[in-house]
Amino acid sequence: LQSQIRIKDLADLTGISSHQISQVINESFNQNFYEFINTYRVKKAISLIEDSKNSSLTYSAIGFEAGFNSKTTFYEAFKKTTVTTPAQYKINNNIPNS
């Protein structure tokens, strides 16, 4: 969820080379590093949307809380992962506003 995380940071944290991490993500998940990371960020955003104590947060604020750096990137990743917008996700899943 770190907004500035890079593949090198993950390599440093794990002791695995950036190349190996990239290869595993590409071959195992059929994604690049940023798509892989954004999948986890979208999961976090969904949990924030589903938590009633966050009902006063804007979708942009939820995106930033989940580690996205921009509203556009958040919406694009959310739609790619869920095939819907955050607002439509909330409606489709009958999540109350408060």
Secondary structure, DSSP 8 states (H G I E B T S, - for coil): --TT--HHHHHHHHT--HHHHHHHHHHHHS--HHHHHHHHHHHHHHHHHH-GGGTTS-HHHHHHHTT-S-HHHHHHHHHHHHSS-HHHHHHHTT----
